[in-house]
Amino acid sequence: MQKVKIKYDQFIIKKNLNIIQKQHQEAIKCYDEALKINPNCSETCYNKGNALLQKRFNHRRLRIYNKAIEINQKYSEAYYNKDN
């Protein structure tokens, strides 16, 4: 379990660097890898939705925000970004 946690954390760190550098496509790939490890992380889904928003992938963005909301029905930011 510890190895999985370390690998997941590595994807999150890499993803954050990609977002800072405006490399949204690379960040999306990191989110995909992180979601393979932990598919029920609403925060990762939400952040992937934000990266998809930057790339103007609206259909995919809505789908991933819906997944974040499905996982955490109180995720107000996901509701907000989904509707805007």
C-alpha positions in Angstrom: 0.0 0.0 0.0 2.9 2.4 0.8 4.3 2.0 -2.8 0.9 2.9 -4.2 0.6 6.0 -2.0 4.1 7.1 -3.1 3.3 6.6 -6.8 0.0 8.4 -6.4 1.7 11.3 -4.6 4.3 11.5 -7.4 1.6 11.9 -10.0 0.0 14.7 -8.0 3.3 16.6 -7.7 4.0 16.2 -11.4 0.5 17.3 -12.2 0.8 20.4 -10.1 4.1 21.4 -11.8 2.4 20.9 -15.2 -0.5 23.2 -14.2 1.9 25.9 -13.0 3.7 25.7 -16.3 0.4 25.8 -18.2 1.0 22.3 -19.6 -2.6 21.2 -19.2 -2.4 18.2 -21.6 0.4 16.7 -19.5 -1.5 17.5 -16.3 -4.5 15.6 -17.8 -2.3 12.6 -18.4 -1.1 12.7 -14.8 -4.7 13.0 -13.5 -5.5 9.9 -15.6 -2.7 8.0 -14.0 -3.7 9.1 -10.5 -7.3 8.1 -11.2 -6.1 4.6 -12.2 -4.6 4.3 -8.7 -7.4 6.0 -6.8 -10.5 6.2 -9.0 -12.7 7.5 -6.2 -10.8 10.7 -5.4 -13.2 13.6 -6.0 -10.5 16.2 -5.8 -8.5 14.6 -8.6 -11.6 14.4 -10.7 -12.3 18.1 -10.0 -8.8 19.2 -10.8 -8.8 17.1 -14.0 -12.1 18.9 -14.9 -10.3 22.2 -14.4 -7.4 21.2 -16.7 -10.0 20.0 -19.3 -11.7 23.4 -19.0 -8.4 25.1 -19.8 -8.1 23.0 -23.0 -11.8 23.7 -23.8 -12.8 20.1 -23.7 -16.3 20.9 -22.5 -18.0 17.5 -22.9 -15.2 15.6 -21.1 -15.1 18.4 -18.5 -18.8 18.0 -17.7 -18.4 14.2 -17.4 -15.5 14.4 -15.0 -17.1 17.1 -12.8 -20.2 14.8 -12.6 -17.9 12.0 -11.4 -16.5 14.3 -8.7 -20.0 15.2 -7.6 -21.0 11.5 -7.7 -18.1 10.7 -5.3 -18.7 13.7 -3.1 -22.2 15.2 -3.3 -21.1 18.2 -1.2 -18.4 19.3 -3.6 -19.7 22.8 -4.2 -16.8 23.8 -6.4 -17.5 21.0 -8.8 -21.2 22.1 -9.1 -20.1 25.6 -9.7 -17.5 24.8 -12.4 -19.8 22.3 -14.1 -22.5 25.0 -14.5 -20.2 27.8 -15.7 
